[in-house]
Amino acid sequence: MLVAFAIMAVALSGLTLAFSSGLRAVDRSAAVADATLRAQSLLDEVGITIPLDGNGASGRFDDGTGWSVAIVPFDPDQRRQARSRSTLIYRVEVVVEPAYAAPVALTSLRLGPVVE
């Protein structure tokens, strides 16, 4: 009887560990999904509420999650060639850093005005 109880205790502790690690994985995947949606939303704001001027932006969401937007000319040599044009190609990188998961980064190219 005592041996059966010991075997049951070991089995239940293993199941408890497996269940808790599964819950942690679900929390991490939810954090990554949320961060990806937030990064896409910030990427959509570039050129509308976030100026496409080569400066970028950064901040925090209400829950404390940090974000940053880096805007740089896609090709540094195009600025010299842009004197006859009114637009440049910018590389936009958005990074969202959730608390319990790895940072999520999205990158895009945008056409914007030449900023001196």
N, C-alpha and C positions, 0 to 999 in steps of 0.2 A: 504494500500500500504506500509506503514511504517512497519507494523507488518510482512508482507511477506518478506521485505528486511532484517529485523532482523533475521527471521528464516533462510533465505538463508545464511546470514553471519555466523551464528552459525554452520550450516551444512557444509559450506565450510571450516571453521577452523578445524572442526573435521576430515574432509577428508584429509586436509593438514597434520595434525598430524599423521594420520594413514599411509599416504604415506611416510612421512619422517622416521617414525620408521621402516617401511618395508625396506627402502633403507639402514638404519643403520644395520639391520639384514643381508642384502645381503653383505655388506662390511665386517661384522664380519665373516660370513661363508666363504667368499673368503680368508680372512686372515688365518683362521684355515686350510683351504685346502692347501694354499701355505706353511704354517708352517709344515704341515704333510708331504708334498712332500720333503721339505728341510730336515726334520728330517730323513726320509727314505734314502735320498741321503747321509747324514752324516753317518748313520748306515751302509750303503753299503761301505763307505770308510774305516771303521775300519778294520785294518789288511792289508790295502793297502797303503793309504797315512797317515792314523792315526795309529801309531804303537800300537800293542796289547801288551803293556808292563806294564799295571797296573797304568799308570800315568794319562791318559785322555788328554783332550785338551779343549780349549774354544776360542771364537773369536766373530767376528761380520761380517755379510754379508755386501755387498756394500750399502744396504739401511739402515743400522744401526740395523737390527734385531740381537739380541744376541743369541748365541748358546753355549752349553757345552756338552762334552762327558765325562762321568765317567766310568772308567774301574776298576773293583775290582774283586778279586777272588770270584767265586760263593760260595765256601765253604772254609772258612779260614783254616780249618784243612787239606785240601787237599794238602797244601804246604808242610807239614811235610811228607805226604805220597808220595809226588811227587819225592822224591830223586831217586826212581827206575824208574820213568817215565820221559819223556821229554816234556809232555804237561800238561796244566791245563785248567779247565773250567773257563771262565771269564764272569761276568755279565756286560753287556754294556748298559748304559742308556744315551740316547740322549735327550736333552731338547732344544727346540727352543722357544724363547719368542717374539712373534709378538707384535707390538706396540698397536694394538687396539683389542686384543683378549687374552684369557687366554693362558698360556704356553702349548705347546704340548710336551708330553714325550713318547718316544718309548723305549722299553726294549727288549734285546735279549741276548742269551747265545752264546759265541764263544769259540772255542777250540784254544788255543795259547801256545806259548813256556813258559817254566818255567823261570821266571826272578828273579834273586836273589837280 
